[in-house]
């Protein structure tokens, strides 16, 4: 059944949601940047409105603003009397705002609201992301499933307990940056060996993509596949020895622990 979905925030993630949801739903967007409003209406023919109108008309409200702006949005909802509307009409609220707990939204909108917290990652921009999802205290299983269906336009979803959301942030939310850093240095090393930029890009990108697809489709896990390509005393073994001697495994663990710790520090 078609829903009216209000999206608060028309940035990159908001746009990704618009792309995926507009075919089968009526989309209403609330965006403060006038140039961005013009862009979205021109390219996607969505309806736009102010905060009260968007919340009033929508069956489902998605918060897609920057974390530092979210409190101001919720305070404006409270000042405008929208919280009374929230309490009178049952709606589902979905947050893709990093670091903000379900309790944070319940505090501002009313303790018995249905809210789902999520953490997508950057590949969601091309509908190939992975989004961690957890339910608030008063969110039903059917509402959680509905949120999963909605967020599914960004890629795959995974339901976790809210206590695991900081770990989700560390593993998959920040994860694309780990890949990009590795590729960045891989490219730089390839050019040091004498390849031009275009050649290095082709070699690295195709190796990365092919290996990822092989890992996804293979019956073997990453450790087994690594062993299969690593002949004892060969060239791959020489490279692996460097990684292992530099304690690459511990470095990765330390990086994720640091990311999770920072996520906990930033959480509200």
C-alpha positions as CSV (number, residue, x, y, z in Angstrom):
1,X,0.0,0.0,0.0
2,X,1.3,3.4,-0.9
3,X,2.4,5.6,2.0
4,X,3.0,9.3,2.4
5,X,6.6,9.5,3.6
6,X,8.0,12.7,5.0
7,X,11.7,13.1,4.7
8,X,13.2,15.8,7.0
9,X,16.5,16.7,5.3
10,X,17.2,16.5,1.6
11,X,20.9,15.9,1.6
12,X,22.7,12.9,0.0
13,X,21.0,10.2,2.1
14,X,17.7,12.0,1.8
15,X,18.1,12.0,-1.9
16,X,19.0,8.3,-1.9
17,X,15.7,7.6,-0.1
18,X,13.8,9.7,-2.5
19,X,15.2,7.8,-5.4
20,X,14.2,4.5,-4.0
21,X,10.8,5.4,-2.4
22,X,9.2,7.8,-4.9
23,X,7.9,5.2,-7.3
24,X,5.5,3.5,-4.9
25,X,4.9,6.3,-2.3
26,X,4.1,9.9,-2.1
27,X,7.2,11.8,-0.9
28,X,7.1,15.0,1.0
29,X,10.4,16.7,1.7
30,X,11.3,19.3,4.3
31,X,14.6,21.0,3.4
32,X,16.0,24.3,4.6
33,X,18.4,25.0,1.7
34,X,16.4,26.7,-1.1
35,X,18.9,25.6,-3.8
36,X,18.6,22.0,-2.7
37,X,14.8,22.3,-2.7
38,X,14.9,23.5,-6.3
39,X,17.2,20.6,-7.3
40,X,15.0,18.0,-5.7
41,X,11.8,19.2,-7.1
42,X,13.3,19.5,-10.6
43,X,14.9,16.1,-10.6
44,X,12.4,14.0,-8.7
45,X,9.1,15.9,-8.8
46,X,8.6,15.5,-5.1
47,X,6.4,17.7,-3.0
48,X,8.1,20.0,-0.5
49,X,6.8,21.7,2.7
50,X,7.7,23.2,6.0
51,X,8.2,21.1,9.1
52,X,4.6,21.2,10.5
53,X,3.1,20.3,7.1
54,X,5.6,17.5,6.5
55,X,4.9,15.9,9.9
56,X,1.2,16.4,9.7
57,X,0.7,14.9,6.3
58,X,3.2,12.0,6.5
59,X,2.3,8.5,7.7
60,X,6.0,7.9,8.2
61,X,8.6,10.5,9.1
62,X,12.3,10.0,8.3
63,X,14.8,12.2,10.0
64,X,17.8,12.6,7.7
65,X,19.5,15.7,9.0
66,X,23.0,16.2,10.5
67,X,23.3,15.1,14.1
68,X,24.2,18.6,15.3
69,X,20.9,19.9,13.7
70,X,18.5,17.2,15.1
71,X,17.9,18.8,18.5
72,X,16.9,22.1,16.9
73,X,14.5,20.3,14.6
74,X,12.8,18.5,17.5
75,X,12.7,21.7,19.5
76,X,11.0,23.4,16.6
77,X,8.5,20.6,16.5
78,X,7.8,21.0,20.2
79,X,7.5,24.8,19.9
80,X,5.1,24.5,17.0
81,X,2.8,22.2,18.9
82,X,3.7,19.3,16.6
83,X,4.4,17.0,19.6
84,X,0.6,17.1,20.4
85,X,-0.1,16.1,16.8
86,X,2.5,13.3,17.2
87,X,0.7,12.0,20.3
88,X,-2.8,12.2,18.7
89,X,-1.9,10.5,15.4
90,X,0.1,7.3,15.5
91,X,3.1,7.6,13.1
92,X,6.3,5.7,12.6
93,X,9.5,7.7,13.0
94,X,12.7,6.5,11.4
95,X,16.1,8.1,12.1
96,X,19.2,7.7,10.0
97,X,20.9,10.3,12.1
98,X,24.2,9.0,13.5
99,X,24.6,8.7,17.3
100,X,21.1,9.5,18.4
101,X,19.4,6.9,20.5
102,X,15.7,5.9,20.4
103,X,15.4,7.4,23.9
104,X,16.6,10.7,22.5
105,X,13.6,10.9,20.2
106,X,11.2,9.6,22.8
107,X,12.3,12.3,25.1
108,X,11.3,15.0,22.6
109,X,8.3,13.5,20.9
110,X,6.7,11.5,23.6
111,X,7.6,8.3,25.4
112,X,5.1,6.1,23.6
113,X,6.1,7.0,20.0
114,X,7.2,4.4,17.5
115,X,10.7,5.1,16.5
116,X,13.3,3.1,14.6
117,X,17.0,4.0,14.7
118,X,19.2,3.1,11.8
119,X,22.8,3.4,10.6
120,X,23.3,3.2,6.8
121,X,26.6,3.5,5.2
122,X,27.9,5.4,2.1
123,X,27.2,2.7,-0.5
124,X,23.5,3.4,0.3
125,X,23.9,6.3,-2.2
126,X,24.0,3.7,-5.0
127,X,21.5,1.3,-3.2
128,X,24.3,-1.1,-2.2
129,X,24.7,-0.2,1.4
130,X,24.1,-2.2,4.6
131,X,22.0,-0.5,7.3
132,X,21.8,-1.5,10.9
133,X,18.3,-1.2,12.4
134,X,17.0,-1.3,15.9
135,X,13.6,-0.6,17.5
136,X,12.5,1.8,20.2
137,X,10.8,0.8,23.4
138,X,7.2,1.1,21.9
139,X,7.9,0.0,18.3
140,X,6.0,-3.1,17.2
141,X,7.5,-5.9,15.2
142,X,5.3,-5.0,12.2
143,X,6.6,-1.4,12.4
144,X,10.2,-2.6,12.6
145,X,9.5,-4.7,9.5
146,X,8.0,-1.7,7.7
147,X,11.1,0.3,8.5
148,X,13.2,-2.5,7.1
149,X,11.2,-2.5,3.9
150,X,11.6,1.3,3.6
151,X,15.4,1.3,4.3
152,X,15.8,-1.7,2.0
153,X,15.9,0.8,-0.9
154,X,19.4,1.7,0.3
155,X,20.6,-1.9,0.2
156,X,20.5,-4.7,2.8
157,X,19.4,-4.3,6.4
158,X,20.3,-6.0,9.6
159,X,18.2,-5.9,12.8
160,X,20.3,-5.6,16.0
161,X,19.8,-4.7,19.6
162,X,20.4,-1.0,20.3
163,X,23.4,-1.8,22.4
164,X,25.1,-3.0,19.2
165,X,24.5,0.2,17.2
166,X,27.9,1.8,18.2
167,X,29.5,-1.4,17.0
168,X,27.5,-1.2,13.7
169,X,28.8,2.3,13.3
170,X,32.4,1.1,13.8
171,X,32.2,-1.9,11.5
172,X,29.9,-0.8,8.6
173,X,29.1,2.9,9.1
174,X,32.7,3.9,9.1
175,X,33.7,0.9,7.0
176,X,33.8,2.5,3.6
177,X,36.5,4.8,4.8
178,X,38.7,1.8,5.7
179,X,38.3,0.5,2.2
180,X,39.0,3.9,0.6
181,X,42.1,4.3,2.7
182,X,43.4,0.9,1.7
183,X,42.7,1.6,-2.0
184,X,44.3,5.0,-1.8
185,X,47.5,3.5,-0.4
186,X,47.3,0.5,-2.8
187,X,47.1,2.9,-5.7
188,X,50.0,5.0,-4.4
189,X,52.2,1.8,-4.1
190,X,51.2,0.7,-7.6
191,X,52.4,4.0,-9.0
192,X,55.6,3.7,-7.1
193,X,56.2,0.5,-9.1
194,X,55.9,2.5,-12.3
195,X,52.3,2.4,-13.3
196,X,50.5,5.5,-14.5
197,X,47.4,6.7,-12.7
198,X,44.9,5.1,-15.2
199,X,46.8,1.8,-15.1
200,X,47.0,1.7,-11.4
201,X,43.3,2.5,-11.1
202,X,42.3,-0.3,-13.5
203,X,44.5,-2.9,-11.8
204,X,43.5,-2.0,-8.3
205,X,39.8,-1.4,-8.9
206,X,39.2,-4.6,-10.9
207,X,41.2,-6.6,-8.4
208,X,39.2,-5.1,-5.5
209,X,35.8,-5.6,-7.2
210,X,36.6,-9.1,-8.5
211,X,37.9,-10.2,-5.1
212,X,34.8,-8.9,-3.4
213,X,32.5,-10.6,-5.8
214,X,34.4,-13.9,-5.5
215,X,34.2,-13.6,-1.7
216,X,30.5,-13.0,-1.9
217,X,29.8,-16.0,-4.2
218,X,32.4,-18.5,-3.0
219,X,31.7,-21.3,-0.6
220,X,34.9,-20.4,1.2
221,X,35.5,-17.7,3.7
222,X,38.1,-14.9,3.5
223,X,40.8,-16.8,5.4
224,X,40.5,-19.9,3.1
225,X,40.5,-17.8,-0.1
226,X,43.6,-15.9,1.2
227,X,45.4,-19.3,1.8
228,X,44.5,-20.5,-1.7
229,X,46.2,-17.5,-3.4
230,X,49.2,-17.5,-1.0
231,X,51.7,-20.1,-2.2
232,X,54.4,-20.9,0.4
233,X,57.6,-19.0,-0.4
234,X,55.9,-17.1,-3.3
235,X,55.2,-13.4,-4.1
236,X,51.9,-13.2,-2.2
237,X,53.6,-14.8,0.9
238,X,56.2,-12.1,0.7
239,X,53.6,-9.4,0.8
240,X,51.5,-11.2,3.5
241,X,54.7,-11.4,5.7
242,X,55.0,-7.6,5.6
243,X,51.4,-7.1,6.6
244,X,51.6,-9.6,9.4
245,X,54.9,-8.4,10.7
246,X,53.4,-4.9,10.9
247,X,50.6,-6.3,13.0
248,X,47.9,-5.5,10.5
249,X,45.4,-7.7,12.3
250,X,45.9,-5.8,15.6
251,X,45.8,-2.5,13.8
252,X,42.4,-3.3,12.4
253,X,41.1,-4.3,15.8
254,X,42.4,-1.2,17.4
255,X,40.8,1.0,14.7
256,X,37.4,-0.5,15.2
257,X,37.6,-0.3,18.9
258,X,38.5,3.4,18.6
259,X,35.6,4.0,16.3
260,X,33.2,2.3,18.6
261,X,34.5,4.2,21.6
262,X,34.0,7.5,19.8
263,X,30.5,6.5,18.8
264,X,29.7,5.9,22.4
265,X,31.1,9.3,23.4
266,X,29.0,11.0,20.8
267,X,25.8,9.2,21.5
268,X,22.8,11.1,23.0
